[in-house]
């Protein structure tokens, strides 16, 4: 299966979403329960953490891409 026609950053984002959905489902967390149980500060911390993970994934993809182009 060739995904070369997709944006390079799309795969890490989809992978991160899939992993987060799996973890949340495993622990029985739904949107409704999050809205009821988490404070605004906790929600902001989760969003900040996800953004940080996204930046790290993007940096890793960029690093791997540049290493592949340098070795060719």
Buried (B, 14 or more C-beta within 10 A) or exposed (E): EEEEEEEEEEEBBEEBEEEEEEEBEEEEBEEEEEEEEBEEEEEEEEEEEEEEBBEEBBEEBEEEEEEEEEEE
